[in-house]
Amino acid sequence: MGFQSKVQVIERANKTRQFYFICPAPLAEAMEFEKGEIIEWVVVDKRHLTIKRERSSGQSLKSATK
C-alpha cells in the first residue's frame, strides 16, 4: 500500500529554497512516529528514498533521549 504526497517548496527572499515532504497521518501512525523523532533520508536512486530511524522501533523517544 502506498500513500501519495506532494512536494512543497518555500522560496525565501534571499533566493534560498526549502522543500517539505508531508507524511500522511495514517502512515505516521502505522510507523508509530513520535513528535520530535529524528529520521535520516537515504537516497537510493533518483526514484527511491529510504527513511532510517535513529532509534530502534521498540524504543520510545523519551527513553532514547535519557
C-alpha positions in Angstrom: 0.0 0.0 0.0 1.3 3.5 -0.8 0.5 7.0 0.2 0.8 9.9 -2.1 2.1 13.3 -1.0 3.0 16.5 -2.9 6.4 18.1 -2.6 6.0 21.7 -1.3 8.6 24.4 -1.7 9.1 27.7 0.2 11.1 30.3 -1.7 12.7 32.8 0.6 13.6 36.4 -0.2 17.3 35.6 -0.2 16.8 33.2 -3.1 17.1 30.0 -1.0 14.5 27.3 -1.2 13.3 24.8 1.4 11.5 21.6 0.4 8.8 19.9 2.5 7.6 16.4 2.3 4.3 15.8 4.2 3.9 12.4 5.9 0.2 11.5 5.8 -1.3 10.8 9.3 -2.2 7.1 8.6 1.4 6.4 7.5 2.9 8.2 10.5 0.5 6.3 12.8 1.4 2.9 11.2 5.1 3.7 11.6 4.5 4.9 15.2 6.4 8.1 14.6 6.6 10.5 17.6 6.8 14.2 17.7 10.5 15.3 17.6 11.8 12.0 16.4 14.9 12.1 14.2 14.9 10.4 10.8 17.5 10.2 8.1 16.7 10.3 4.4 18.8 8.0 2.4 18.9 8.4 -1.4 18.8 5.0 -3.1 18.5 6.5 -6.6 16.6 9.3 -8.3 13.3 7.5 -7.8 13.6 6.0 -4.4 14.3 7.3 -0.9 14.6 5.2 2.3 13.9 6.6 5.7 16.1 5.4 8.5 15.2 5.8 12.1 17.8 7.0 14.6 16.2 4.8 17.3 15.0 1.2 17.4 11.3 0.7 16.7 10.6 -0.6 20.2 12.4 2.3 22.0 10.3 5.3 22.9 11.6 8.8 22.2 11.6 9.7 25.9 13.8 6.7 26.8 16.1 7.4 23.8 16.9 10.9 25.0 17.9 9.9 28.5 
